[in-house]
């Protein structure tokens, strides 16, 4: 059964790792952890700080991108109609 570490201990280990003064393998060894555990703790801390990671940033950006896409499609329709109108004046039948 894995040992439960307190939040304060985890934060201390993450702070030491973020300083970058030693390789993660050495930091993990010094604190009696596996490298995988340390990397997982760092990733979890980063997700908490950024607000649930990249997926949240993408979902927040989606409405803006949909709106921009709709505007570009409308502009495309207008340009096609203008091109057809101007082409009609150039080549009368």
N, C-alpha and C positions, 0 to 999 in steps of 0.2 A: 504494500500500500504506500503511495507517495506521501511524502511529508508535506504537511500544510505549512506554508510560510505566511507570515503576517504581511499586511499591506505596507507597513513601514519598512520592513526588510526588503520587500520587492522594490519599493521606490528607491531605497538606498543603492541597491545593486544596479538598477536602471540608470541612476544618476552617474555612478562610477563608469558604467559602460559607455554612456554618452560623452563623457569627457574625452574618450579616445586615447587615453594615455597608455593603454595596454591592449593586446589582442583580446577578443571576446573569449577565446579558449582559456587564456590565463585568468581572466576575471572570473569565469565560471568555476575554474579549478579552485581559485582562492576562496570563493564563497561556498564551495561544496555543491555546485550545481552542474548539470550537463549543459553543453553549449546550446542544444536544442531548446531547453527550458529558458535559457537566457534570451535567445532570439525571439521566442514566443512572447515572453514578457515585454520585450521592447516593442514588438509589433502591436501587442494589445494596448500598450501605453500610447503609441502613436495614433492608433485608431481612436482612442478616447479623446485625445487632444485635438484631433482634426474633425471630430464629429462623425464617427462611424466610417471613416475611410473613403476611398475613391468612389464607391458606389453612391454615397450621399452627394458628393460633388457632381457626379454625372446626372443624378436624378434632379438636382436643383437647376442644372443647366438645360435640361430637356425642354421645359416650356418656352424658354427664350429661343432655343433652336427651332422649335416648331413654328413660332411666330415669324422668325426670320425666313424660314422656308416658305411659309404662306405668302409673305410679301414678295419674295423672289418669283414665285409662281405667277402672281398677279402681274408683276412687271413683265414677265415673259409673254403673257397673253397680250398685253398692251403693245409690246414691241412687234409681235407677229401681226397683229391687226394693222399697225402703222406701216409695216413693210408691205403688206398686201394692198393697202390703200395707195401707197406711193408707187408700187409696181403697176397698179391699174392705170395711173396717169401716164406712166412712161410707155406702156404698151397698150394703146387703145385698140379695141377689137372692132 
